[in-house]
Structures are given as C-alpha cells and as structure tokens.
Amino acid sequence: MPEADTEGARYQADKPQTAPGFFLKGSHQLDWGMKNRLARVFNPQSGRTVMLAVDHGYFQGPTTGLERIDLSIVPLLPNCDALFCTRGILRSVIPAESQKPMVLRASGGPSILKELSDEQIAMDMEDAVRLNAAGVGIQVFVGGEFETRSIHNMTRLVDAGLRCGMPVMGVTAVGTNMVRDARYFRLACRIIAELGAQYVKTYYVDDGFETVTASCPVPIVMAGGKKLPEIEALTMAYNAVQQGASGVDMGRNIFQSDAPKAMIQAVHAVVHQNMKPQHALDMFHSLKSQG
C-alpha cells in the first residue's frame, strides 16, 4: 500500500483554470448534450448559476418554508436559474410548462432518524431523461461511516449519466463530528471531481475557500446551509463567487427569508452582477417594501 503524501500547497488561486472551447472549467471535452444541459443550468454570459435548492424533504419531511411548495416555491421559479428538487415534487407540483432547468436529487434512503450516510441511488437515470432533467445530484459522504458506498453510488450514477449526456452534481455531505474547514473540503471536492462528477456542491469557509475552488478541476456551487441574516447570506454568496465558485445552490436562506422573492433577486444580483453585499441588502429591502 503506497504511503500517503502530505497535502500540496501550490494552489495558485490567482490563476484561473482555462476552459478552451466552453465557458465552464473542466467541461470542454464533454459531449454536446451534456454541455447543452450544463449551459441551461449555468448562465453562459456570467458562467454562474443561482440554483434554488428545495430537496430537503427527501430526508427531513416538510421543512419550514417547504410545507406548500406550490405556494412558496413555484412563484420563485422566474427568479432562479435552476431548481434542485426531487422527482416526486417535480411530478406532483412543478408546472410542466416551466422552462426552468431541473436538477433532480438522485440519492436517498435514511431519514433524519437514521445514519444519513447510509444512502443508496434512489432514481434511475432513465427517469431523469424521461423528466427532461438538466442534471442530477447525489450526496457523497467523504469521511462518513458509509463513505465507500456513497462514492460508488456517485460513480455508478456518473457512468449512467455519461451514457445519456446527463451531468452529475456531487454534493459534499459533512457529518456532525467533522470539521468544516478548507482542508476537508479540498479533499472531498477533489475526490468527487476525480471520480467523474461534472460539478460539485460544497459549503463556504471563511479561511481558504479559494484553495478549495482552485484545486477542484470542475465548477463548484456554494451550498447555502442554515438560515442566516440576509446580509450574512449575501456576503457569503459574494465571497464565494469572488473566490472562484461558479454560483450558489441556496435553499433556506431564500425560502425561509421574510421576503423570498426579494432575497432571490438580491442573490441573483450578487452572483451574476458582482453586486456588493450592502448594495444587495438595500435592493432586498427595497423589493421587500414593494411587496
């Protein structure tokens, strides 16, 4: 068994990875269909995305803000670039006339009552194609009890996606006993990318996030995480994209806001227009006051 090397330090975060022939890094050699699906999720002009994550119910049921997705989320569709949801919600609630790209949760199994890393693939790729999805997402528990299984879940999904041109988003899952720092996320994101995911969803960290994005050869979208005050969420999104993220996949910081439609528009301005957080907060308050 080879001896493990120490982690490298030459990230050169000031030198962006080139993407010859396509606007997303690491994606220039993908098939046309997969590029086309990625170009639906990521804005070709900015190279970024504002995904709206509403898949929380797949393991924790009717989450606050998602009790009635038809009332709380469907009105937000015009303001997001893509929706990250389950196939059950897509079929039962999301209007078929919507032109927004859908990225579907493809893993599941345990609820919040059980060990969350004990997941399986919970969706056939054929169904993702049937639903005209723009991608699928799967949880990867690097360092978790069922780490190897979750990684193999992802690689099997990647193989299925390559056969039909469906991008896979690997989602870094952090256990309650793990340290959420740049070193862990460099490890998790790099493993996910090395094993074939076309993009990665991970959390922001204040110290060293630019090394996470620089050392990951495919696009990273920032997970929103727990509900924060609006200025903190907008600052986190701003810092993430300034430090190399290709957008955000936010949920609770949007649908649990007092004014979700105003908040998603403010996040959109931060991600696509590089609006400073304070200006975006002013925009949020102005839109909120307009109802």
C-alpha positions in Angstrom: 0.0 0.0 0.0 1.6 3.3 -1.0 2.4 5.9 1.6 0.1 8.9 1.6 1.7 12.1 0.6 1.2 15.3 2.5 -1.3 17.7 1.0 0.0 20.1 -1.6 0.3 23.9 -1.2 0.8 25.3 -4.7 -2.8 26.2 -5.5 -2.0 29.4 -7.5 -5.6 30.6 -6.8 -4.8 33.8 -8.7 -4.6 31.9 -12.0 -8.0 30.7 -13.2 -8.1 27.3 -14.9 -8.6 27.7 -18.6 -11.7 26.3 -20.3 -10.9 26.1 -24.0 -13.9 25.9 -26.3 -16.5 26.1 -23.5 -17.2 28.6 -20.7 -17.2 26.1 -17.7 -13.8 24.9 -16.5 -13.1 21.2 -16.9 -16.1 20.8 -19.3 -14.6 21.5 -22.7 -14.3 17.8 -23.6 -17.8 16.7 -22.6 -20.4 15.6 -25.2 -22.7 18.2 -26.8 -25.8 17.0 -24.9 -24.0 17.3 -21.6 -22.6 20.7 -22.4 -26.1 21.8 -23.5 -27.6 20.7 -20.2 -24.8 22.5 -18.3 -25.4 25.6 -20.3 -29.1 25.5 -19.2 -28.0 25.5 -15.5 -25.1 27.9 -15.8 -25.5 31.2 -17.5 -23.2 31.3 -20.5 -22.7 35.1 -20.1 -21.6 35.1 -16.4 -20.5 31.5 -16.2 -22.5 31.3 -12.9 -25.8 30.0 -11.6 -28.3 30.7 -8.9 -29.8 27.3 -8.1 -32.8 27.1 -5.8 -32.5 24.1 -3.5 -35.8 22.6 -2.3 -34.9 19.0 -2.0 -34.7 19.0 1.9 -37.9 16.9 2.2 -36.2 13.8 0.9 -34.8 13.1 4.3 -36.4 15.6 6.7 -40.0 15.9 5.5 -42.0 19.1 5.3 -39.2 21.6 6.2 -40.1 25.1 7.3 -40.8 27.1 4.2 -41.4 24.0 2.1 -44.7 22.9 3.7 -46.5 24.0 0.5 -44.1 24.1 -2.4 -46.9 25.1 -4.8 -47.4 28.3 -2.8 -43.9 29.1 -1.6 -41.6 27.9 -4.4 -43.4 27.9 -7.7 -43.7 31.7 -7.6 -39.9 31.9 -7.3 -39.2 29.9 -10.4 -38.9 33.0 -12.7 -36.1 34.3 -10.5 -33.8 31.2 -10.3 -31.5 29.8 -12.9 -32.3 26.2 -12.0 -34.3 24.3 -9.4 -32.8 21.4 -7.3 -35.7 19.2 -6.3 -36.8 15.6 -6.1 -38.7 13.8 -8.9 -41.7 13.5 -6.6 -42.0 17.2 -6.2 -41.3 17.8 -9.9 -44.1 15.5 -11.0 -46.7 16.5 -8.3 -46.1 20.2 -8.0 -43.9 21.9 -10.6 -45.9 23.1 -13.7 -44.8 21.2 -16.8 -44.9 24.5 -18.8 -42.0 25.8 -16.7 -38.9 26.4 -18.9 -36.5 26.4 -15.9 -33.9 23.6 -15.9 -34.5 21.0 -13.2 -31.7 19.2 -11.4 -33.0 16.2 -9.6 -32.0 14.6 -6.3 -30.9 11.1 -7.1 -29.8 9.7 -3.7 -31.8 8.8 -0.6 -32.7 6.2 1.9 -32.3 7.2 5.6 -34.3 9.9 7.2 -33.1 12.3 9.9 -33.9 9.5 12.4 -31.1 7.3 11.0 -27.4 7.4 9.9 -27.6 9.8 6.9 -24.5 8.4 5.2 -26.3 5.1 4.6 -27.7 6.3 1.3 -28.3 4.5 -2.0 -29.0 5.6 -5.5 -32.7 6.4 -5.4 -33.5 7.2 -9.0 -32.9 5.6 -12.4 -31.1 7.7 -14.9 -33.7 6.7 -17.5 -36.3 8.5 -15.4 -34.1 11.7 -15.3 -34.1 11.6 -19.1 -37.8 11.0 -19.2 -38.3 14.1 -17.0 -36.1 16.2 -19.3 -33.8 17.0 -16.3 -30.8 19.2 -16.8 -28.8 17.2 -14.3 -28.9 15.0 -11.2 -27.4 15.5 -7.7 -26.1 12.9 -5.3 -24.7 13.1 -1.8 -21.1 12.0 -1.2 -20.1 11.3 2.4 -16.3 11.6 2.4 -15.2 10.6 5.9 -18.7 9.2 6.8 -19.5 5.8 8.1 -20.6 4.7 4.6 -18.0 6.7 2.6 -17.1 4.0 0.1 -20.7 3.1 -0.7 -21.6 6.8 -1.2 -18.6 7.2 -3.5 -19.6 4.1 -5.5 -23.2 5.4 -5.7 -21.8 8.5 -7.3 -19.5 6.7 -9.8 -22.4 4.4 -10.9 -24.5 7.5 -11.4 -21.7 9.2 -13.4 -21.4 6.1 -15.6 -25.2 6.2 -16.3 -25.0 9.9 -16.9 -22.2 9.6 -19.4 -24.3 7.1 -21.4 -27.1 9.6 -21.9 -25.5 13.0 -21.6 -26.7 13.8 -18.1 -24.4 15.9 -15.8 -23.9 14.7 -12.2 -23.5 17.2 -9.3 -21.7 15.6 -6.4 -22.7 17.1 -3.0 -20.2 17.1 -0.2 -22.0 15.9 3.0 -20.4 16.8 6.3 -21.1 14.7 9.3 -21.9 16.4 12.7 -18.5 15.3 14.0 -16.4 16.6 11.1 -14.5 19.8 11.0 -15.9 22.1 8.2 -12.6 23.6 7.1 -10.8 24.2 3.8 -8.7 21.1 4.2 -11.7 18.8 4.4 -13.5 20.5 1.5 -10.3 20.4 -0.7 -10.2 16.6 0.0 -13.9 16.0 -0.6 -14.3 18.2 -3.7 -11.2 16.8 -5.3 -12.3 13.2 -4.8 -15.7 13.9 -6.2 -14.2 15.6 -9.3 -11.5 13.0 -9.8 -14.2 10.2 -9.8 -16.2 11.9 -12.6 -18.8 14.4 -11.3 -19.3 17.3 -13.7 -19.7 19.8 -10.9 -19.6 19.9 -7.1 -21.8 21.5 -4.5 -20.0 22.3 -1.2 -20.0 24.7 1.7 -18.2 28.0 2.1 -15.5 28.5 4.6 -14.0 31.9 5.6 -10.4 30.7 5.6 -9.0 29.3 2.4 -12.1 28.8 0.2 -10.1 30.0 -2.8 -7.9 26.9 -2.4 -11.0 24.7 -2.5 -12.1 26.2 -5.8 -8.6 26.3 -7.3 -7.8 22.7 -6.5 -11.2 21.4 -7.9 -10.9 21.0 -11.7 -14.7 21.3 -12.2 -17.2 24.0 -11.3 -18.2 24.5 -7.6 -21.5 25.8 -6.5 -21.8 27.0 -2.9 -24.4 25.4 -0.6 -26.4 27.9 1.3 -26.6 25.9 4.6 -28.5 27.1 7.6 -30.6 30.2 7.6 -28.6 33.4 8.2 -29.4 37.0 8.5 -29.8 38.4 4.9 -26.6 40.5 5.0 -24.6 37.4 6.1 -26.1 35.2 3.4 -25.4 37.8 0.7 -21.9 38.3 1.9 -21.2 34.6 1.9 -22.5 34.3 -1.7 -20.5 37.3 -2.8 -17.3 36.0 -1.2 -17.8 32.5 -2.7 -18.1 33.7 -6.3 -15.3 36.2 -5.8 -13.1 33.3 -4.6 -13.9 31.1 -7.6 -17.3 29.5 -7.1 -19.4 29.2 -10.2 -22.6 30.2 -8.3 -24.7 29.1 -5.5 -27.3 26.4 -4.7 -29.3 28.1 -1.9 -32.4 27.0 -0.1 -33.2 28.0 3.4 -31.6 31.4 3.0 -34.1 32.1 0.3 -37.3 30.3 1.1 -37.1 30.9 4.9 -36.5 34.6 4.4 -39.3 37.1 5.3 -39.3 38.1 1.6 -38.1 35.1 -0.5 -38.7 36.8 -3.9 -36.8 39.8 -2.9 -34.0 37.7 -1.5 -33.5 35.5 -4.5 -33.4 38.6 -6.7 -30.7 40.1 -4.4 -28.7 36.8 -4.5 -29.1 36.9 -8.3 -27.5 40.4 -8.5 -24.6 39.3 -6.3 -23.9 36.2 -8.3 -24.4 37.5 -11.9 -23.6 41.2 -11.5 -21.0 41.1 -8.7 -23.2 43.5 -6.7 -21.6 44.2 -3.3 -23.4 42.7 -0.3 -24.6 46.0 1.2 -26.0 47.2 -2.1 -27.7 43.8 -2.5 -29.2 44.2 1.0 -30.5 47.7 0.1 -32.0 46.1 -3.0 -33.6 43.4 -0.8 -35.2 45.9 1.5 -36.5 48.0 -1.4 -38.1 45.0 -3.1 -39.5 43.8 0.2 -41.1 47.1 0.8 -42.8 46.9 -2.6 -44.4 43.6 -1.5 
